[in-house]
Amino acid sequence: MAIDSEAKKVLLRKIPHGLFICGVRDGDIINGFTASWVTQGSFDPPLVVMAVRSEGSSHDIIKNTRKFSLNVLRADQKELAAVFFKPQSALGGRFEASPFTYGELGLPILDDAIGGIECEVIGSVIHGDHSVFVAEVKSAKLINDTEALNLASTGWSYGG
Ligand SMILES: Cc1cc2nc3c(=O)[nH]c(=O)nc-3n(C[C@H](O)[C@H](O)[C@H](O)COP(=O)(O)O)c2cc1C
């Protein structure tokens, strides 16, 4: 049976999403990108689930290092989210827009955000144009507990 592609698009775009800066690192190589396909997957152990575009620069870094950070943006940080999905001159260059320090797992945690978590990948589904990574939260740093940026408020869409 053929799928109704318009209905599929409209319905999938109803799934609510936050907006995060995912940080990755392989030795001296660092990178960050805007991610919205993120959700919690378990209380105990604390798991998160994130889908990552297979052709993006960060995909293979996560696949190989099996770790990533997720920085939670404030509601007023839409411009920063835009920096992290636009093309960059060199890998990691987007971080010039926002200073960071390395967390306990050595991953980039933004200095100016609600906070960041570091995660270790425990499983993945490598299928389709995004890979789904399931990861356990290993560290959490809260900087400023305030309202978070969400996709609906930006007028952007990623999904469907
Ligand atoms: C609103 C929005 C949400 C996005 N969410 C994701 C996401 O959840 N996963 C993903 O892999 N890419 C997502 N992207 C795309 C990446 O941010 C973009 O492809 C980025 O350039 C990837 O960087 P990289 O190739 O340096 O890893 C999103 C883009 C936008 C505009």
The ligand as an SDF file (V2000), in Angstrom:
LIG
                    3D

 31 33  0  0  0  0  0  0  0  0999 V2000
   16.2080   22.8260   12.7930 C   0  0  0  0  0  0  0  0  0  0  0  0
   17.2720   21.8070   12.4580 C   0  0  0  0  0  0  0  0  0  0  0  0
   17.3560   20.6320   13.1770 C   0  0  0  0  0  0  0  0  0  0  0  0
   18.3320   19.6700   12.8790 C   0  0  0  0  0  0  0  0  0  0  0  0
   18.3610   18.5010   13.5720 N   0  0  0  0  0  0  0  0  0  0  0  0
   19.2780   17.5650   13.2220 C   0  0  0  0  0  0  0  0  0  0  0  0
   19.3240   16.3170   13.8930 C   0  0  0  0  0  0  0  0  0  0  0  0
   18.5510   16.0260   14.8110 O   0  0  0  0  0  0  0  0  0  0  0  0
   20.2720   15.4240   13.5080 N   0  0  0  0  0  0  0  0  0  0  0  0
   21.1670   15.7040   12.5040 C   0  0  0  0  0  0  0  0  0  0  0  0
   22.0140   14.8590   12.2000 O   0  0  0  0  0  0  0  0  0  0  0  0
   21.1440   16.8720   11.8520 N   0  0  0  0  0  0  0  0  0  0  0  0
   20.2300   17.8040   12.2030 C   0  0  0  0  0  0  0  0  0  0  0  0
   20.2000   18.9830   11.5500 N   0  0  0  0  0  0  0  0  0  0  0  0
   21.1740   19.2000   10.4570 C   0  0  0  0  0  0  0  0  0  0  0  0
   22.5650   19.5120   10.9780 C   0  0  0  0  0  0  0  0  0  0  0  0
   22.5650   20.5240   11.9760 O   0  0  0  0  0  0  0  0  0  0  0  0
   23.4260   19.9680    9.7780 C   0  0  0  0  0  0  0  0  0  0  0  0
   23.3620   18.9800    8.7740 O   0  0  0  0  0  0  0  0  0  0  0  0
   24.8600   20.2360   10.1530 C   0  0  0  0  0  0  0  0  0  0  0  0
   25.4700   20.9450    9.0950 O   0  0  0  0  0  0  0  0  0  0  0  0
   25.6410   18.9720   10.4290 C   0  0  0  0  0  0  0  0  0  0  0  0
   26.9540   19.3370   10.7570 O   0  0  0  0  0  0  0  0  0  0  0  0
   28.2100   18.4040   10.4890 P   0  0  0  0  0  0  0  0  0  0  0  0
   28.1380   17.9340    9.0360 O   0  0  0  0  0  0  0  0  0  0  0  0
   29.3780   19.3430   10.7190 O   0  0  0  0  0  0  0  0  0  0  0  0
   28.1510   17.2750   11.4520 O   0  0  0  0  0  0  0  0  0  0  0  0
   19.2360   19.9320   11.8280 C   0  0  0  0  0  0  0  0  0  0  0  0
   19.1470   21.1180   11.0900 C   0  0  0  0  0  0  0  0  0  0  0  0
   18.1710   22.0390   11.3900 C   0  0  0  0  0  0  0  0  0  0  0  0
   18.0710   23.2910   10.5530 C   0  0  0  0  0  0  0  0  0  0  0  0
  1  2  1  0
  2  3  1  0
  2 30  2  0
  3  4  2  0
  4  5  1  0
  4 28  1  0
  5  6  2  0
  6  7  1  0
  6 13  1  0
  7  8  2  0
  7  9  1  0
  9 10  1  0
 10 11  2  0
 10 12  1  0
 12 13  2  0
 13 14  1  0
 14 15  1  0
 14 28  1  0
 15 16  1  0
 16 17  1  0
 16 18  1  0
 18 19  1  0
 18 20  1  0
 20 21  1  0
 20 22  1  0
 22 23  1  0
 23 24  1  0
 24 25  2  0
 24 26  1  0
 24 27  1  0
 28 29  2  0
 29 30  1  0
 30 31  1  0
M  END
$$$$
